[in-house]
Amino acid sequence: MPISLHPASEFTTDQLTALLNASYDDYATPIRFRPDQFDFFVRAHDILLDQSLAVRDEDDLIGIVLLGRRGVRGWVAGLGVEPTRRGQGVARALMTGVMENARRLGLERLQLEVLSDNARARQLYEDLGWRLGRELLVWERDEEQGPLPIHRERAVAMAPRELLEAHFDAWHEVRPTWQREKATLLHYADAGMKGWAIVRDGRPVAYVLGFPPREGRMHLLDVAVDPAVGYKSAGRAMIQNLHGMFKTTTQLPNEPVESKLNFLFAAMAYHVVLRQHEMTFDL
């Protein structure tokens, strides 16, 4: 079938949202955006809809790929093809097209994340010259595991933007993924994200950022600890406080495997529910 690529900006938010939801409905991590949530995702992740691409077959949208830009770096997000149209070269055409758009923009490197067990997608990217990079862990602690011991210290609510501006750069010893970079989190800080911190001698030594639980789940967006204080001391106190405040299933996505935070989550009875890999392509 002839594949017709179009800038994603030619289509409405409703059309793009419906296409993404349909393309990811059978994935291990389904996407279920509302149109307003998709609009926010685009803003928070610096997605360029005029450089992102969609495939139309007559009146139907059947594939999409999103391209984000920060300086000379790009992020390929949301590559999806409607399930009944897979295996027809749509994904390859989308990836080839968005890589060419990135070259025209003068980007130097692209990155993406792929589920570790999605062999078909990984093979496509490798065929196009992408390199497999570091492993990313999705941690979860189920509500049924019960509460953690109550720590003698009490976490205090703090403004997320204040925590990010003062501590993000110094407290992240490992480069975060695009979805958890400071540029992304600052958008969430303006959209109702909350912050809690362990404070000692008048200054924070660890913090957690996220939204209060919805429908029995809490999604954490960032966890950071002052490395001079230590994960066992300040980090343990922060996570114990979190589960004292919110007795719910809690998830943290895409923690790089080399991060020292992984030892903390394991000690706090979290378990790995998904594994992803970063992949990169130098333009």
C-alpha positions as CSV (number, residue, x, y, z in Angstrom):
1,M,0.0,0.0,0.0
2,P,1.3,3.5,-0.8
3,I,2.2,5.2,2.5
4,S,1.3,8.9,2.8
5,L,3.1,10.8,5.5
6,H,1.6,14.0,6.9
7,P,2.7,16.5,9.6
8,A,0.8,15.6,12.7
9,S,-0.2,19.3,13.0
10,E,-2.6,18.8,10.1
11,F,-4.9,16.9,12.3
12,T,-7.0,17.7,15.4
13,T,-6.2,16.9,18.9
14,D,-9.2,14.6,19.0
15,Q,-7.9,12.7,15.9
16,L,-4.4,12.3,17.3
17,T,-5.6,11.2,20.7
18,A,-7.8,8.6,19.3
19,L,-5.0,7.2,17.1
20,L,-2.5,7.0,19.9
21,N,-5.1,5.3,22.2
22,A,-5.9,2.8,19.5
23,S,-2.3,2.1,18.6
24,Y,-1.3,1.4,22.2
25,D,-4.4,-0.3,23.5
26,D,-2.9,-3.8,23.3
27,Y,0.5,-2.8,24.8
28,A,1.9,-3.7,28.2
29,T,1.6,0.0,29.0
30,P,-1.6,1.2,27.2
31,I,-2.0,4.9,26.5
32,R,-5.4,6.2,27.4
33,F,-5.2,10.0,26.9
34,R,-8.0,12.4,26.9
35,P,-7.6,15.2,24.4
36,D,-6.6,17.7,27.1
37,Q,-4.1,15.2,28.5
38,F,-2.6,14.8,25.1
39,D,-2.3,18.6,24.7
40,F,-0.5,18.8,28.1
41,F,1.8,15.9,27.1
42,V,2.8,17.8,24.0
43,R,3.7,20.9,25.9
44,A,5.4,19.2,28.8
45,H,7.7,17.2,26.6
46,D,8.4,19.8,24.0
47,I,6.8,17.9,21.2
48,L,6.9,19.6,17.7
49,L,3.6,18.6,16.0
50,D,4.7,20.2,12.7
51,Q,7.8,17.8,12.7
52,S,5.9,14.8,14.1
53,L,4.2,12.6,11.5
54,A,1.0,10.7,10.9
55,V,-0.1,8.2,8.2
56,R,-3.5,8.5,6.6
57,D,-5.1,5.8,4.5
58,E,-8.0,7.4,2.7
59,D,-10.1,8.9,5.6
60,D,-8.4,6.9,8.4
61,L,-5.4,7.7,10.4
62,I,-3.4,4.5,11.0
63,G,0.0,5.5,12.4
64,I,1.8,8.3,14.3
65,V,5.2,9.2,15.6
66,L,6.0,12.2,17.8
67,L,9.2,14.2,17.9
68,G,10.4,16.3,20.8
69,R,13.2,18.8,20.7
70,R,15.4,20.3,23.4
71,G,18.4,22.1,22.0
72,V,20.3,19.8,19.7
73,R,18.7,16.7,21.2
74,G,15.5,15.0,20.0
75,W,13.2,12.4,21.6
76,V,11.1,10.0,19.5
77,A,7.9,9.4,21.5
78,G,4.6,7.6,20.8
79,L,5.4,5.6,17.7
80,G,2.3,3.6,17.1
81,V,0.3,1.9,14.4
82,E,-3.3,0.9,14.5
83,P,-3.2,-2.9,15.3
84,T,-5.0,-4.1,12.1
85,R,-2.5,-2.2,9.9
86,R,0.8,-3.5,11.4
87,G,3.2,-5.4,9.3
88,Q,2.7,-3.2,6.2
89,G,5.7,-1.0,6.6
90,V,3.9,1.9,8.3
91,A,6.2,2.0,11.4
92,R,9.4,1.9,9.2
93,A,8.1,4.7,7.1
94,L,7.2,6.8,10.1
95,M,10.6,6.3,11.7
96,T,12.5,7.0,8.5
97,G,10.5,10.2,8.0
98,V,10.9,11.5,11.5
99,M,14.7,10.8,11.5
100,E,14.9,12.9,8.3
101,N,12.9,15.7,9.9
102,A,15.4,15.6,12.8
103,R,18.3,16.0,10.4
104,R,16.7,19.0,8.7
105,L,16.2,20.6,12.2
106,G,19.9,20.2,12.8
107,L,19.6,17.9,15.7
108,E,22.7,15.9,16.7
109,R,21.2,13.0,18.6
110,L,17.9,11.2,18.9
111,Q,16.7,9.0,21.8
112,L,13.7,6.8,22.6
113,E,12.6,4.1,25.0
114,V,11.4,0.6,24.0
115,L,10.1,-2.2,26.1
116,S,12.8,-4.7,26.6
117,D,10.6,-7.6,25.5
118,N,9.3,-5.8,22.4
119,A,11.6,-7.6,20.0
120,R,9.8,-6.5,16.9
121,A,10.3,-2.8,17.7
122,R,13.9,-3.2,18.8
123,Q,14.7,-5.0,15.6
124,L,13.2,-2.2,13.5
125,Y,15.2,0.4,15.3
126,E,18.4,-1.6,15.1
127,D,17.8,-2.1,11.3
128,L,17.6,1.7,11.0
129,G,20.9,2.2,12.8
130,W,19.8,2.8,16.4
131,R,22.1,1.6,19.3
132,L,20.8,-0.1,22.3
133,G,21.6,1.8,25.5
134,R,21.0,1.6,29.2
135,E,18.2,-0.4,30.9
136,L,15.4,1.4,32.6
137,L,13.3,0.0,35.5
138,V,9.7,0.6,36.3
139,W,9.2,0.1,40.1
140,E,5.9,-0.5,41.9
141,R,4.8,-1.2,45.4
142,D,1.4,-2.7,45.7
143,E,-1.1,-1.4,48.4
144,E,-1.6,-5.0,49.5
145,Q,2.0,-5.2,50.8
146,G,0.9,-3.1,53.7
147,P,2.4,-0.1,55.4
148,L,6.1,0.6,56.0
149,P,7.4,1.3,59.5
150,I,6.6,4.8,60.6
151,H,9.7,6.9,60.6
152,R,10.4,9.2,63.6
153,E,10.9,12.2,61.1
154,R,7.9,13.7,59.3
155,A,8.0,14.9,55.7
156,V,6.7,18.4,55.0
157,A,4.9,19.7,51.9
158,M,7.1,21.9,49.8
159,A,6.6,23.7,46.4
160,P,7.8,21.4,43.6
161,R,9.3,24.3,41.6
162,E,11.3,25.3,44.6
163,L,12.7,21.8,45.1
164,L,13.5,21.4,41.4
165,E,15.3,24.8,41.1
166,A,17.3,24.3,44.2
167,H,18.2,20.6,44.2
168,F,17.4,18.7,40.9
169,D,20.8,19.2,39.2
170,A,23.0,18.5,42.2
171,W,20.9,15.5,43.5
172,H,20.7,13.5,40.2
173,E,24.0,11.6,39.9
174,V,22.6,9.7,36.9
175,R,21.1,11.4,33.8
176,P,17.3,11.1,33.9
177,T,15.1,10.1,31.0
178,W,13.4,12.7,28.9
179,Q,10.1,12.2,30.7
180,R,11.8,12.9,34.1
181,E,14.1,15.8,33.1
182,K,13.8,19.1,34.9
183,A,12.3,20.7,31.8
184,T,9.5,18.2,31.9
185,L,8.9,18.3,35.6
186,L,8.7,22.1,35.7
187,H,5.6,21.8,33.4
188,Y,4.1,19.3,35.9
189,A,4.9,21.7,38.8
190,D,2.5,24.2,37.1
191,A,-0.2,21.5,36.7
192,G,-0.8,20.5,40.2
193,M,2.1,18.3,41.0
194,K,2.9,18.1,44.7
195,G,6.2,17.9,46.6
196,W,7.2,16.5,50.0
197,A,10.6,16.7,51.6
198,I,12.6,15.5,54.6
199,V,14.1,18.6,56.2
200,R,17.1,18.6,58.5
201,D,18.7,21.7,60.1
202,G,16.4,23.9,58.1
203,R,17.1,22.4,54.6
204,P,15.7,19.6,52.5
205,V,17.8,16.4,52.3
206,A,15.4,14.3,50.2
207,Y,12.2,14.9,48.2
208,V,9.4,13.1,46.3
209,L,7.3,14.7,43.6
210,G,4.1,13.3,42.3
211,F,0.3,13.7,42.2
212,P,-1.9,12.5,45.0
213,P,-3.5,9.1,44.4
214,R,-6.2,8.7,41.8
215,E,-8.3,5.5,41.4
216,G,-6.1,3.7,43.9
217,R,-2.7,4.5,42.3
218,M,-0.1,7.1,42.9
219,H,2.4,7.9,40.1
220,L,5.7,9.4,41.3
221,L,7.5,11.7,38.9
222,D,10.8,12.2,40.7
223,V,12.6,11.0,43.8
224,A,15.9,12.6,44.8
225,V,18.3,12.4,47.7
226,D,21.2,14.7,48.7
227,P,24.1,12.4,48.0
228,A,26.1,14.0,50.8
229,V,23.5,12.8,53.3
230,G,22.9,9.3,51.8
231,Y,20.1,7.1,50.5
232,K,20.0,4.9,53.6
233,S,19.4,7.8,55.9
234,A,17.4,10.5,54.1
235,G,16.0,8.3,51.3
236,R,14.6,5.7,53.6
237,A,12.9,8.3,55.7
238,M,11.4,9.9,52.6
239,I,9.9,6.7,51.3
240,Q,8.6,5.5,54.7
241,N,6.9,8.9,55.1
242,L,5.4,8.7,51.6
243,H,3.7,5.4,52.4
244,G,2.6,6.6,55.8
245,M,0.8,9.5,54.1
246,F,-0.6,7.6,51.2
247,K,-1.6,3.9,51.6
248,T,-1.9,3.1,47.9
249,T,-0.2,1.3,45.1
250,T,2.7,3.5,44.0
251,Q,4.8,3.5,40.8
252,L,8.0,5.2,39.6
253,P,8.8,4.9,35.9
254,N,12.1,4.7,34.1
255,E,14.8,4.6,36.8
256,P,18.1,4.0,35.1
257,V,19.6,0.6,36.2
258,E,22.8,2.3,37.4
259,S,21.0,4.6,39.8
260,K,21.6,4.1,43.5
261,L,17.9,4.7,44.1
262,N,17.3,1.2,42.9
263,F,18.8,-0.2,46.1
264,L,16.4,2.0,48.1
265,F,13.3,0.8,46.2
266,A,14.3,-2.8,46.6
267,A,14.8,-2.3,50.4
268,M,11.4,-0.6,50.6
269,A,9.7,-3.7,49.1
270,Y,9.1,-2.3,45.6
271,H,9.4,-4.7,42.7
272,V,10.2,-4.2,39.0
273,V,7.1,-4.5,36.9
274,L,8.5,-3.4,33.5
275,R,11.9,-3.1,31.9
276,Q,12.8,-0.7,29.1
277,H,15.9,0.2,27.2
278,E,17.0,3.6,25.9
279,M,18.1,3.6,22.3
280,T,20.1,6.4,20.6
281,F,20.8,7.5,17.1
282,D,23.5,10.0,16.1
283,L,22.6,12.2,13.2
